[in-house]
Amino acid sequence: MTKVQTILIERIVQLCREKGYSYYALAYKAAIPFTTLMNIINGKTKNPGIASIMKICNAFEVSLQDFFDTEEFETVLKEIDEELLE
């Protein structure tokens, strides 16, 4: 599992806790199949599509910017930028 994938999963889990959502509730609110959500959370989906992430953000009532605006994402993006410059 990549760092980005791990951080994405942790962010979804964190927001579920904050909002008091079960994974079933999130899947319902996001209008995505429960299996799709669980494949993301379990790491089976290596690169979830932007449409799925947008639906999850809508269910949490957060923008994409707010979803990704965390120290963890910022750190991993800096690492990726540094690797690209090497």
PEWO-V788611 format. One record per pair of residues at least 24 apart in sequence whose ideal C-beta (glycine too) atoms are under 8 Angstrom apart, sorted by the first residue. I is the first residue (numbers start at 1). J is the second residue. Records with the same first field share a line. If there is no record, write none. Layout:
# PEWO-V788611
I: J + J
This chain:
# PEWO-V788611
1: 43
2: 46
3: 76 + 79
4: 73 + 76 + 80
5: 43 + 46 + 47
6: 43
7: 70 + 72 + 73 + 76
8: 40 + 48 + 53
9: 40 + 41 + 43
10: 72
11: 67 + 68 + 70 + 72 + 73
12: 40 + 41 + 56
13: 41
15: 60 + 62 + 67
19: 60
21: 59 + 60
26: 56 + 59 + 60
29: 58 + 59
30: 55 + 56 + 58 + 59
31: 55 + 59
32: 56
